[in-house]
């Protein structure tokens, strides 16, 4: 194998690893945002104890109306975040596969060079 081909393969391998690492970091960031939205949604769905005081009951009714709107908004956000995360997961899988394939190819080529007469 010529030095130029070896250098090219090495650079491709490094570039694929950088792309894989970037995609994995982006996937982790998207998953964290989705998990935060899920936690906020779960917090809003927790039941409140019944109120005996009429003023507290009215305040809880107002809060219930607000929480319903927040849940609707969070469900939309959660769906969008999930879609972005699934798309990024596919990109990450492709970049991971490319990096692995180039690493395997580089290892085979270097093994061939060291074992050839």
N, C-alpha and C positions, 0 to 999 in steps of 0.2 A: 504494500500500500504506500502510495506516495505521501510525503509529509503534508502536502497541501490537502489531500483527502482526509488525512488524520486530523489536521487542524480544523477543517470544516466540520467534520463529525463531532469533534470536541466542542466547538462553538455552538452547534445545533443542540447538542446535549445540554449545555449550560443554559441556552435560551429556553429550551423546553422546561427545564427545572425551574427557572425564574417564572415562567408563565404558570406552571403548576402551583408554585408557592403563592403567586398573586391570586389565582383563582380560589385556592383553598382559604386564603385570608378573607377574600370577599364573601365566600360561602359562610364562613364563621361569623362575619359581621351581620349578614342577612339573617342567619339563624338566631343570633342574639337579639336582633330587633324584633323578630317574630315571637321569640320567647317572652320578651318584655311586654308585647301587646297581649299575648295570652295571659300573662300574670295580671295585667290591668283588667282584662275582661273577667277573669275569675274573681278578682277582688270586687267587681261591681255586682256579681251574681250572688254573693253571699247574702243569705236572708238576715233581716234585722228583727230583733224581738218586737213583739206587739207593744204598742204604747197605750197606756191608760189615759194619759193627759191629752185633752183635745188639741191643744196647741202643738204638742209634740207629734200627735197623729197627723195634723195638717202639714207640719214640716216634713215628716217622713213621706207623705203623699207627694209633696213637691219634689223631694229627693228621688222618689221612685220614678217620677216622670222624667227627671233629668237623667237618671241612670239608664232608663230605657233608650233614650236618644244616644247616650254615650255608647251603649252596647251595640246599637245599630251601626254607629260610626266605626267602632273598633272591629266589628265583624267585617266590614268592608276593607278596612286597613289590613286586617289579618289575612283576608283572602288575597289581596294584592301582594302582601309580603310573602305569602306561601307560593304564589305563582312565580315571583322573582327568585325565590330560593330554589324552587324546582328547576327553573331554567338554568340558574347558576350551577346547580348540582350536575346537570348534564354537561355543561361546559367544563366543570372541574374534572369530571370523569374522563372526558376526551383529552384534556391536557395532562392528566395523570397517566393515561394510557400512552400518549405520545412520549412523555418523559421516560416511562418505563421501557418502551420499545427502543428508544435511542440509547438508553443505558445498556440494554441487552445487546444491541448491535455493536456498540462501542466495546463492550467486554469481549464479544466474539471476535471482533476484528483485532483487538490487541492480543487475544489468545492465539489467533492464527499467526500473527506477526512473530510472537515469541516462540512458537512451536514450529515455525517453518524452517527448512534447512538453509 
